[in-house]
Amino acid sequence: MNPSIFDGIINKDLLDGTHVQLKSTKLQKYLCAENGGGTSLVANRSIPSDWETFRLWRINDTYFNLRVLNKQFVGLETQGNKLVAVSNTAGDPETFHIIRNTNDPTRVRFQASNGQLLQAQSETSVTADYGGSVSGWEDSDPSVFIINIVRTLQGEYQITNGYGPDKAPKVLQDHWNTYIKSEDFNFLSSNNISAVRIPVGWWIAHDPTPPKPFVGGSLKALDNAFTWAEKYGIKVIVDLHAAQGSQNGNEHSAARDGFQEWGDSYIQVTVAVIDFLAARYANRPSLAAIALMNEPQAPGISLDTLTKYYQAAYEAVRKYTQTAYVILSNRLGPADPTELLSFASTLNLVAIDVHYYNLFWDGFTKMSVQQNIDFIYNSRSNDLRKVTTTNGPLSFVGNSKIISIF
């Protein structure tokens, strides 16, 4: 999209889940949460890696929490001004005001909840007690850090929390009103497109007042899509793209900071979302299928947990419809692509959802157009044959992307 929907956000490069590394200009070393968290912060690393990477939680335009590898938050120790990463929750001691140099926004200072600036006077101690001048941004100043952004997330969580509760509702409503309209369904139908797959987030079941930072309106957008689909003879696949807790840690699953949290403890609330969708749309003639979850990631989600969820969610759908398909997504990552076949064979009207990406690997960019086409015909067709068995569940390619090489 151009212009980007993110363009109106202040400090749009510092959204929830932005991964940053912080280098002391005085010491020329990176801040580090020793052992990935659970102890003190130091400033003694020459080369940054996971322990030296912090994930932002955005409070507002300039106030943030910083989460470390082991999921603790950086904050002030209980008594004193030393920086530690020991708390599993974020409160005032774990909240920092990021002050950026107007002329060079990569140079920043951090003001802690005690009102003092962070400083790295030595490699073994990072404290919130800087009392020097703040008129300049010289390298010799121990309160100045270089912020290096190594990953960003741009999902609905980042949009809504980035704009905040006052602006986000209008931004999203304007987007829903203009991005996809009735004319688009007419165009699809006119070009012999017979079905659409529509991604939704778990908060749709709480519309019109979903938990913050999400905003109301997505349910009305989905209702509109069903109406337009029926007008132009198009079938609809409703896809739970974002499960509460995030099933893969990616931005399109509404992860706040890139951590994958979904598991057994989230099964009940996720089934409730599927129940809500099935109850609402089971009698709509355009409903073709409900996809129970998009791209669960292995090994973070075990096969046992996933099939337990799929069984419960399948039964929720079948309470309302015996004719809509139920789509089960294969796990991405280190998982056997055939692992769901025996489970799915015990269910009625199900399909295995497989996703193939001809990108995320430099080799595809080095192939010619014809080589990319041949790869799909040969390698991808072999992949599909593995998950397609006689009298077994159907296969459904819910997502397939090829890199642009023009």
Summary of the structure (lengths in Angstrom):
residues: 406
radius of gyration: 24.2
end to end distance: 19.2
largest distance: 75.3
contacts: 1294
relative contact order: 0.09
helix: 30%
strand: 27%
